[in-house]
Amino acid sequence: MRLSPGYEPPSGAFRVVREDAGPVLHLSGDVDEPLVRRMRADGLDERELVAVEVAAVGYIDSTGLSLLVRWAQSAARDGRPAVLRSASPRFRKVLDLAGISVLFAVEDGHL
């Protein structure tokens, strides 16, 4: 049930955690167009990120994948790795099927 016309309940969540190396984006739930739109509205600039934590991601659509690709391309231009943390086998399979897994360095064991 919609609360009001045009209302979309949050599909996923994000937070940016400042670590010694720089900002790390933590994603959870559905990483889709509504979430990416909220990230943009909140001023997220993926070019500043040093890593993205994906352990709690349940679903990612083409908009979410596009965000990750833009981040990886920006990191490569700056000579940095695009580090994905705690990617599940299922998440890695999505990256493989999309043909973009080579863009990322995957680290396990972060939360």
Stockholm file with secondary structure:
# STOCKHOLM 1.0

chainA/1-111         MRLSPGYEPPSGAFRVVREDAGPVLHLSGDVDEPLVRRMRADGLDERELVAVEVAAVGYIDSTGLSLLVRWAQSAARDGRPAVLRSASPRFRKVLDLAGISVLFAVEDGHL
#=GR chainA/1-111 SS CCSSTTCCCCCEEEEEEEETTEEEEEEEEEESHHHHHHHHHTTCCGGGCSEEEEEEEEEECHHHHHHHHHHHHHHHHTTCCCEEESCCHHHHHHHHHHTCGGGCEEECSCC
#=GC SS_cons         CCSSTTCCCCCEEEEEEEETTEEEEEEEEEESHHHHHHHHHTTCCGGGCSEEEEEEEEEECHHHHHHHHHHHHHHHHTTCCCEEESCCHHHHHHHHHHTCGGGCEEECSCC
//
